[in-house]
Amino acid sequence: MGTIRGICISERRGTQKKEVREAVFAPDWGIEKDAHGGNWHRQVSLLSYEKIEAFRERGANISFGAFGENIIADGFDFRSLPVGTRLRCGKALLELTQIGKECHSHCEIYKKMGDCIMPREGVFARVLEGGTVCVGDELTVEERKEARPFCAAVITLSDKGARGEREDKSGPMIGKLLREAGYEVIEELLLADERPALEKALRQLSDRRQADLVLTTGGTGFSVRDITPEATMAVAERNAPGIAEAIRSYSMTITKRAILGRGVSVIRGKTLIVNLPGSVKAVEESLTFILPELSHGIRLLRGEAGDCGR
């Protein structure tokens, strides 16, 4: 349990947030009159009061809102909370959606102090239930009434698709099959076949969004531009070869050209990453084949299941 020490908003992006005594939280939007509200996953940002105080002790003369945070609360090390944690914030209910953020350009605090705590200590949430929140209100973790669904992300790799020269059909097919299986699809990206961009997306979805499953499509062939397996292995912490082997084995019963597939399957943190082929037909065949068996592996990564022994 903690206490809300500060509430900050800014009506325009790029301007420092200012303190207010209370704010109205709107479901599926964020804080009314705050520029970062919208239909996305980073509607509200939170930062620990203790982390701000520790930063001030290093000589930083900063006010609430200087880091771009909406809510400052004591009693919580927000970074230690997993994505999906629900927080009762006054009358509003929030759900954590991202841990930390990437710093695209160093802020004035960083330039002065050589450090900024928001990228590593700040967290983001969406508003599930609205209401007025006031300074001094309690902040508590609220137990979920239902099991948290598996969360998945989809990345399509296609130079032509990224340039708008070809319609991406494989990514939407993956999203459709995942939703039909009960997954919450938190992100669907279309990227050019560029290794740095793919590695960055895989790290973001694994580390900050904490997706249970990330599926890629495309970029697994013999072309010079097919870099998906290499990018995936570059971010991997553990190998999980059986899934990729099963996809190739099953696909061999359909077409002998499956021997040319280079897709891999790996684990980063608690996220399972699987490369699927690029064509719509191959995606549907492969994912339909492996999807029923992935749930046990995901529960193991979540710590919700025992080993695979029978």
WOLINLIN-V993373 format. One record per residue. N is the residue number from 1. PHI is phi as a letter, one per 40 degrees, with the letter a starting at -180 (NA if undefined). NEAR is the number of other C-alpha atoms within 12 Angstrom. Layout:
n->{N,N}
phi->{PHI,PHI}
near->{NEAR,NEAR}
//
This chain:
n->{1,2,3,4,5,6,7,8,9,10,11,12,13,14,15,16,17,18,19,20,21,22,23,24,25,26,27,28,29,30,31,32,33,34,35,36,37,38,39,40,41,42,43,44,45,46,47,48,49,50,51,52,53,54,55,56,57,58,59,60,61,62,63,64,65,66,67,68,69,70,71,72,73,74,75,76,77,78,79,80,81,82,83,84,85,86,87,88,89,90,91,92,93,94,95,96,97,98,99,100,101,102,103,104,105,106,107,108,109,110,111,112,113,114,115,116,117,118,119,120,121,122,123,124,125,126,127,128,129,130,131,132,133,134,135,136,137,138,139,140,141,142,143,144,145,146,147,148,149,150,151,152,153,154,155,156,157,158,159,160,161,162,163,164,165,166,167,168,169,170,171,172,173,174,175,176,177,178,179,180,181,182,183,184,185,186,187,188,189,190,191,192,193,194,195,196,197,198,199,200,201,202,203,204,205,206,207,208,209,210,211,212,213,214,215,216,217,218,219,220,221,222,223,224,225,226,227,228,229,230,231,232,233,234,235,236,237,238,239,240,241,242,243,244,245,246,247,248,249,250,251,252,253,254,255,256,257,258,259,260,261,262,263,264,265,266,267,268,269,270,271,272,273,274,275,276,277,278,279,280,281,282,283,284,285,286,287,288,289,290,291,292,293,294,295,296,297,298,299,300,301,302,303,304,305,306,307,308,309,310}
phi->{NA,a,b,c,c,a,b,b,b,a,c,b,c,g,b,c,c,b,c,b,c,a,a,c,c,b,d,f,b,h,c,c,g,b,c,c,c,i,c,a,c,b,c,b,b,b,a,c,d,c,c,c,c,c,c,c,c,c,h,c,c,b,b,d,g,c,c,g,c,c,b,b,b,c,g,b,c,d,c,c,c,c,d,h,c,b,b,c,b,g,c,c,b,b,b,c,b,a,b,g,a,c,c,c,a,c,c,c,c,c,c,c,b,g,a,a,c,c,d,b,b,c,b,b,a,b,c,c,b,c,i,c,b,b,d,h,c,c,b,b,c,b,c,c,c,b,c,c,c,c,b,b,b,b,b,c,b,a,c,c,c,c,c,g,c,a,c,c,b,c,d,d,c,c,d,c,c,c,c,c,c,g,c,c,c,c,a,b,b,b,b,c,c,b,c,d,c,c,d,c,c,c,c,c,c,c,c,c,c,f,c,c,a,b,b,b,b,g,g,b,c,c,c,d,c,c,b,d,c,c,c,c,c,c,c,c,b,a,c,b,c,d,c,c,c,c,c,c,c,c,c,c,c,b,a,c,c,c,c,c,c,b,d,b,b,a,b,b,g,b,b,c,b,b,c,b,c,c,c,d,c,c,c,c,c,c,c,c,c,c,d,c,c,c,d,c,c,c,c,c,c,c,g,b,a,c,c,c,c,b}
near->{19,26,28,36,37,37,41,41,40,28,18,15,14,16,19,25,29,27,26,26,20,28,33,31,37,28,28,25,28,39,41,29,25,34,27,31,31,22,18,20,32,35,36,48,45,51,42,38,34,23,28,34,22,16,26,21,13,16,15,24,17,24,24,32,31,34,43,40,44,50,53,46,39,27,20,29,24,39,29,19,27,30,36,36,30,30,40,33,44,33,25,34,35,44,39,36,41,39,37,34,30,24,16,8,13,18,22,18,25,21,12,15,19,15,22,32,35,35,28,26,33,41,46,43,49,39,37,30,26,25,24,25,35,28,26,20,27,28,33,26,26,21,16,16,7,9,14,22,24,34,37,40,39,43,47,46,44,36,23,19,24,19,15,13,11,16,18,31,25,36,39,28,31,44,36,25,29,35,21,15,23,19,30,25,32,32,34,29,31,32,33,30,33,27,27,19,22,38,30,21,37,46,32,27,42,38,34,38,37,39,42,44,45,48,56,50,52,44,38,36,28,18,14,13,21,29,34,46,39,27,33,44,29,25,32,28,20,20,23,25,23,21,31,33,26,30,35,35,23,25,29,19,15,16,17,13,18,27,23,18,35,32,41,40,40,36,37,32,27,33,40,46,49,48,50,50,42,36,29,26,21,31,37,28,29,39,39,25,22,32,32,19,17,32,26,22,30,32,25,19,25,25,13,16,14,14,13,11,6,4}
//
